[in-house]
Amino acid sequence: MTDSILAISLLWGFVFIYAVMATMDFGAGFWSMVYINREKTNATNIANRYLSPTWEVTNVFIVAIVVALVTFFPGATFTLGTVLLIPGSIILLFLSIRSGFLVFSHAVKDYEKPLTYVSGISGFLIPCLLITILPITHGDYIVNVNGVDQLHLTKLITSPHIYAFMSFAFFSTLFLSSLLLADYSNEAREKEAFIIYRRDAMITGPLSLVSAFFILITMKTEATWLYEKMISHSTLLIISVSMFLVAGIALYDPFKRAKGDKKGWPRLAVIAIVAQYLIASYVYGISHLPYIVYPTITIESGFTHPNTFRALFTTYIVGFLILFPGFFYFWRLFMKDKRYVRNSNK
């Protein structure tokens, strides 16, 4: 494995972790807004309890992504920074607003509902904007003017390919968050909240799968080079869809495993869906190689000096060896400690 492949693998790993954690985080804000007036179900309290500690942890990975991109691939940073100036600025603005309102929604009780609405709305707008970075790197929306790459905004906002990605981000955000909140509600023994989030996951899950197929359909005409390479990995794509079916069966529970009013295997469904997204993201990532921005910037042309890479890579490994015990403890406390989970709303 070359240094550039190792670097892009680490960067893509950060992107995947952030994508999964952030969609769950953003979606929790959305569900908190949706169920804010349904106090008897306790659905909003469950969403807020999940949202409160996770948004700060999630932001660690977006910082890691930016730092890794700048340090590992400085040759790509100028082009991406120029092309993504407008969408990147909008994303940063929404992230700042959302972070600020998440803080003050707990401190200013008189304005808790308006702040929750702002957090919820920005929570589903941000992933829709973030995911547009991927199709932009496919190359069709970048024009070179006087030797400078620029974003073709008119073509961008009129492209069905972009809206396919945005719909996928929207439904995936709702699906992943409702799925995890169902699991969390199950652990917390919140019957009404569990039923609501399980239902939401069963509705938004198929919609996210349909939007993923819509991405492939539009990709066939707008990014043929990528479509053909992804189809060459059709076996992995089939396995990915199979994991979705496993999650669907686990949620639907046709064997009626559960006693009483609790149905489904939400923990198994969460694991299967994370595996599904991991396989699908691997297929997309490996098909995108060797390009960072098609067709001008490859991982080799944008790569840093090998000595610089080795020093930076060592620093990353040491850093995450230090951080990993903290992340593990956070998970044990947040999702596994039954005293914490079941007393979280009392």
C-alpha positions as CSV (number, residue, x, y, z in Angstrom):
1,M,0.0,0.0,0.0
2,T,1.5,3.3,-1.1
3,D,1.7,6.4,1.2
4,S,-1.0,8.2,-0.8
5,I,-3.4,5.2,-0.6
6,L,-2.8,5.0,3.2
7,A,-3.4,8.7,3.6
8,I,-6.7,8.8,1.5
9,S,-7.9,5.7,3.4
10,L,-7.4,7.4,6.7
11,L,-9.1,10.6,5.4
12,W,-12.0,8.5,4.0
13,G,-12.3,6.7,7.4
14,F,-12.7,10.1,9.1
15,V,-15.3,11.0,6.5
16,F,-17.3,7.8,7.1
17,I,-17.2,8.1,10.9
18,Y,-18.3,11.7,10.7
19,A,-21.0,11.0,8.1
20,V,-22.6,8.3,10.3
21,M,-22.2,10.1,13.6
22,A,-23.3,13.5,12.2
23,T,-26.4,12.2,10.4
24,M,-27.5,10.6,13.7
25,D,-26.7,13.8,15.5
26,F,-28.5,16.1,13.0
27,G,-31.4,13.8,12.8
28,A,-31.9,13.8,16.5
29,G,-32.2,17.5,16.4
30,F,-34.9,17.2,13.7
31,W,-36.9,14.6,15.7
32,S,-36.6,16.7,18.8
33,M,-38.3,19.5,16.8
34,V,-40.9,17.3,15.3
35,Y,-42.0,15.7,18.6
36,I,-41.6,18.8,20.8
37,N,-45.3,19.1,21.5
38,R,-45.9,15.3,22.2
39,E,-44.8,15.3,25.8
40,K,-46.5,12.0,26.7
41,T,-44.4,10.0,24.3
42,N,-41.1,11.3,25.8
43,A,-39.7,11.2,22.3
44,T,-38.3,14.7,22.4
45,N,-36.6,14.1,25.8
46,I,-35.0,10.9,24.4
47,A,-33.8,12.9,21.3
48,N,-32.4,15.7,23.4
49,R,-30.7,13.3,25.8
50,Y,-28.9,11.7,22.8
51,L,-28.2,15.0,21.2
52,S,-26.7,16.8,24.2
53,P,-23.4,14.9,24.5
54,T,-22.9,13.7,21.0
55,W,-22.8,16.9,18.9
56,E,-19.5,17.9,20.7
57,V,-17.9,14.5,20.0
58,T,-19.1,14.6,16.4
59,N,-17.3,17.9,15.8
60,V,-13.9,16.3,16.6
61,F,-14.1,14.4,13.3
62,I,-15.0,17.3,11.1
63,V,-11.9,19.0,12.4
64,A,-9.9,15.8,11.7
65,I,-11.2,15.7,8.1
66,V,-10.2,19.3,7.4
67,V,-6.8,19.0,9.0
68,A,-6.1,15.7,7.3
69,L,-7.0,17.1,3.9
70,V,-4.9,20.2,4.3
71,T,-1.8,18.3,5.6
72,F,-2.0,15.1,3.5
73,F,-3.2,16.6,0.2
74,P,-2.1,20.3,0.0
75,G,-2.2,20.1,-3.8
76,A,-5.9,19.5,-3.6
77,T,-6.7,22.1,-0.9
78,F,-6.4,25.2,-3.2
79,T,-8.8,23.8,-5.8
80,L,-11.3,22.5,-3.2
81,G,-11.0,25.7,-1.2
82,T,-11.7,27.8,-4.2
83,V,-14.5,25.7,-5.6
84,L,-16.2,25.1,-2.3
85,L,-15.9,28.8,-1.1
86,I,-19.7,29.5,-1.4
87,P,-21.2,26.1,-0.3
88,G,-18.5,25.8,2.4
89,S,-19.2,29.2,3.8
90,I,-22.9,28.4,4.0
91,I,-22.2,25.1,5.7
92,L,-19.9,26.8,8.2
93,L,-22.6,29.4,8.9
94,F,-25.2,26.8,9.6
95,L,-22.9,24.7,11.8
96,S,-22.1,27.9,13.8
97,I,-25.7,28.7,14.2
98,R,-26.7,25.2,15.2
99,S,-23.9,24.9,17.7
100,G,-24.7,28.2,19.3
101,F,-28.4,27.4,19.6
102,L,-27.7,23.9,21.0
103,V,-25.8,25.6,23.8
104,F,-28.3,28.3,24.5
105,S,-31.4,26.1,24.2
106,H,-30.5,24.6,27.6
107,A,-29.5,27.9,29.2
108,V,-32.4,30.1,28.1
109,K,-35.5,28.2,29.0
110,D,-38.0,30.9,27.9
111,Y,-36.8,30.5,24.4
112,E,-36.2,26.7,24.4
113,K,-38.9,26.0,21.7
114,P,-37.8,28.6,19.2
115,L,-34.2,27.5,19.7
116,T,-35.2,23.9,19.2
117,Y,-36.9,24.7,15.9
118,V,-33.8,26.5,14.6
119,S,-31.6,23.6,15.7
120,G,-34.0,21.1,14.0
121,I,-34.2,23.0,10.7
122,S,-30.5,23.6,10.4
123,G,-30.0,19.9,11.5
124,F,-31.5,18.6,8.2
125,L,-30.2,21.4,6.0
126,I,-26.5,20.9,6.9
127,P,-26.2,17.2,5.7
128,C,-28.0,18.2,2.5
129,L,-25.4,20.9,1.9
130,L,-22.5,18.8,3.1
131,I,-23.1,15.9,0.7
132,T,-23.0,18.2,-2.3
133,I,-19.3,18.2,-1.9
134,L,-19.2,14.6,-3.3
135,P,-20.9,15.2,-6.7
136,I,-18.9,18.5,-7.1
137,T,-15.7,16.4,-7.0
138,H,-17.1,14.4,-10.0
139,G,-15.9,17.3,-12.2
140,D,-18.9,18.3,-14.2
141,Y,-19.6,21.3,-12.1
142,I,-16.1,22.8,-12.2
143,V,-15.0,25.2,-14.9
144,N,-11.5,26.7,-15.5
145,V,-11.5,30.5,-16.0
146,N,-8.2,32.1,-16.7
147,G,-6.4,29.2,-15.1
148,V,-8.5,29.2,-11.9
149,D,-11.1,26.5,-11.2
150,Q,-14.5,27.8,-10.4
151,L,-17.8,26.3,-9.4
152,H,-20.5,26.4,-12.1
153,L,-23.4,27.4,-9.8
154,T,-26.1,27.4,-12.5
155,K,-25.2,23.9,-13.6
156,L,-25.0,22.8,-10.0
157,I,-28.4,23.9,-8.9
158,T,-30.1,22.6,-12.1
159,S,-28.6,19.1,-11.9
160,P,-30.8,16.2,-10.9
161,H,-27.6,14.4,-9.7
162,I,-27.1,17.0,-7.0
163,Y,-30.7,16.6,-5.8
164,A,-30.4,12.8,-5.8
165,F,-27.5,13.2,-3.3
166,M,-29.4,15.8,-1.3
167,S,-32.4,13.5,-1.0
168,F,-30.2,10.6,0.0
169,A,-28.6,12.8,2.7
170,F,-32.0,13.9,4.0
171,F,-33.6,10.5,4.2
172,S,-30.4,8.9,5.5
173,T,-30.2,11.5,8.3
174,L,-33.8,10.7,9.4
175,F,-33.3,6.9,9.0
176,L,-30.0,6.6,10.9
177,S,-31.1,8.9,13.7
178,S,-34.6,7.3,14.1
179,L,-32.9,3.8,14.1
180,L,-30.4,4.8,16.8
181,L,-33.1,6.6,18.8
182,A,-35.3,3.5,18.7
183,D,-32.4,1.4,20.1
184,Y,-31.7,4.1,22.7
185,S,-35.4,4.2,23.7
186,N,-35.4,0.4,23.9
187,E,-32.4,0.5,26.3
188,A,-34.2,3.3,28.3
189,R,-37.4,1.2,28.4
190,E,-39.4,4.0,26.9
191,K,-42.2,2.1,25.3
192,E,-43.9,5.0,23.5
193,A,-40.7,6.6,22.2
194,F,-39.5,3.2,21.0
195,I,-42.7,2.5,19.0
196,I,-42.5,6.0,17.4
197,Y,-38.9,5.8,16.4
198,R,-39.2,2.2,15.2
199,R,-42.1,3.3,13.0
200,D,-40.1,6.3,11.7
201,A,-37.1,4.1,10.8
202,M,-39.3,1.6,8.9
203,I,-40.7,4.5,6.9
204,T,-37.5,6.5,6.2
205,G,-35.4,3.4,5.6
206,P,-36.9,2.4,2.2
207,L,-36.9,6.1,1.2
208,S,-33.2,6.3,1.8
209,L,-32.6,3.1,-0.3
210,V,-34.7,4.5,-3.2
211,S,-32.7,7.8,-3.1
212,A,-29.5,5.7,-3.3
213,F,-30.7,4.0,-6.5
214,F,-31.7,7.5,-7.8
215,I,-28.0,8.5,-7.3
216,L,-26.9,5.6,-9.4
217,I,-29.4,6.4,-12.1
218,T,-28.4,10.1,-12.4
219,M,-24.7,9.1,-12.1
220,K,-25.0,7.0,-15.2
221,T,-25.3,10.1,-17.3
222,E,-23.6,12.8,-15.2
223,A,-20.5,10.8,-14.0
224,T,-20.2,7.9,-16.3
225,W,-16.6,7.2,-15.3
226,L,-17.6,6.7,-11.7
227,Y,-20.8,4.8,-12.4
228,E,-19.0,2.2,-14.5
229,K,-16.4,1.6,-11.8
230,M,-19.0,1.3,-9.1
231,I,-21.0,-1.2,-11.2
232,S,-17.8,-3.3,-11.5
233,H,-18.1,-3.8,-7.7
234,S,-21.7,-5.0,-8.0
235,T,-21.1,-8.0,-5.7
236,L,-20.3,-5.6,-2.8
237,L,-23.3,-3.4,-3.7
238,I,-25.6,-6.5,-3.5
239,I,-24.1,-7.4,-0.1
240,S,-24.8,-3.8,1.0
241,V,-28.4,-4.1,0.0
242,S,-28.6,-7.5,1.7
243,M,-27.5,-5.8,5.0
244,F,-30.4,-3.4,4.6
245,L,-32.8,-6.3,4.3
246,V,-31.3,-7.8,7.4
247,A,-31.9,-4.6,9.3
248,G,-35.5,-4.5,7.9
249,I,-36.2,-8.0,9.2
250,A,-34.6,-7.1,12.5
251,L,-36.9,-4.1,12.9
252,Y,-40.1,-5.8,11.6
253,D,-39.4,-8.9,13.7
254,P,-41.5,-11.5,11.8
255,F,-40.6,-14.1,14.4
256,K,-42.2,-12.1,17.2
257,R,-39.2,-12.5,19.4
258,A,-40.1,-9.8,21.8
259,K,-42.5,-10.3,24.7
260,G,-45.0,-7.7,25.7
261,D,-45.1,-4.5,23.7
262,K,-41.4,-4.4,22.6
263,K,-40.9,-5.6,19.1
264,G,-37.8,-5.9,16.9
265,W,-34.1,-6.2,17.3
266,P,-33.0,-2.5,17.1
267,R,-29.4,-3.2,18.1
268,L,-29.0,-5.7,15.3
269,A,-30.6,-3.3,12.9
270,V,-28.2,-0.5,13.9
271,I,-25.2,-2.9,13.3
272,A,-26.5,-4.1,10.0
273,I,-27.1,-0.6,8.7
274,V,-23.7,0.7,9.8
275,A,-22.2,-2.3,7.9
276,Q,-24.4,-1.5,4.9
277,Y,-23.2,2.2,4.8
278,L,-19.6,1.1,5.3
279,I,-19.7,-1.3,2.4
280,A,-21.4,1.2,0.1
281,S,-19.0,4.0,1.1
282,Y,-16.1,1.7,0.4
283,V,-17.4,1.0,-3.1
284,Y,-17.9,4.7,-3.8
285,G,-14.5,5.6,-2.4
286,I,-12.5,2.9,-4.2
287,S,-14.3,3.7,-7.4
288,H,-13.5,7.4,-7.0
289,L,-9.7,6.6,-7.0
290,P,-7.3,7.8,-8.1
291,Y,-9.1,11.2,-8.4
292,I,-9.8,13.6,-5.6
293,V,-11.3,16.1,-8.1
294,Y,-12.0,14.5,-11.5
295,P,-10.2,14.8,-13.9
296,T,-7.5,17.2,-12.8
297,I,-6.4,16.2,-9.3
298,T,-5.3,12.7,-8.3
299,I,-4.1,11.5,-4.9
300,E,-0.6,11.4,-6.3
301,S,-0.6,14.9,-7.8
302,G,-2.1,16.5,-4.6
303,F,0.0,14.5,-2.1
304,T,2.4,16.0,0.4
305,H,6.0,15.1,0.7
306,P,6.5,11.5,1.9
307,N,8.6,12.5,5.0
308,T,5.9,15.0,6.0
309,F,3.2,12.3,5.6
310,R,5.1,9.8,7.8
311,A,5.5,12.4,10.6
312,L,1.8,13.5,10.3
313,F,0.5,9.9,10.1
314,T,2.5,8.9,13.2
315,T,1.0,11.9,15.0
316,Y,-2.5,10.9,14.0
317,I,-2.0,7.4,15.2
318,V,-0.7,8.5,18.6
319,G,-3.4,11.1,18.9
320,F,-6.2,8.6,18.3
321,L,-4.6,6.0,20.6
322,I,-4.9,8.7,23.3
323,L,-8.5,9.6,22.3
324,F,-9.8,6.1,21.8
325,P,-10.2,5.2,25.5
326,G,-12.2,8.4,25.9
327,F,-14.5,7.5,23.0
328,F,-14.9,4.0,24.4
329,Y,-15.8,5.3,27.8
330,F,-18.3,7.7,26.3
331,W,-20.0,4.9,24.5
332,R,-20.1,2.7,27.6
333,L,-21.6,5.5,29.6
334,F,-24.0,6.7,27.0
335,M,-25.4,3.6,25.5
336,K,-24.4,0.7,27.7
337,D,-24.7,1.9,31.3
338,K,-28.3,1.0,32.1
339,R,-28.4,3.2,35.2
340,Y,-27.5,6.2,33.1
341,V,-29.8,5.4,30.2
342,R,-32.9,4.4,32.2
343,N,-32.6,7.4,34.5
344,S,-31.9,9.9,31.8
345,N,-35.4,11.3,31.6
346,K,-36.2,11.4,35.3
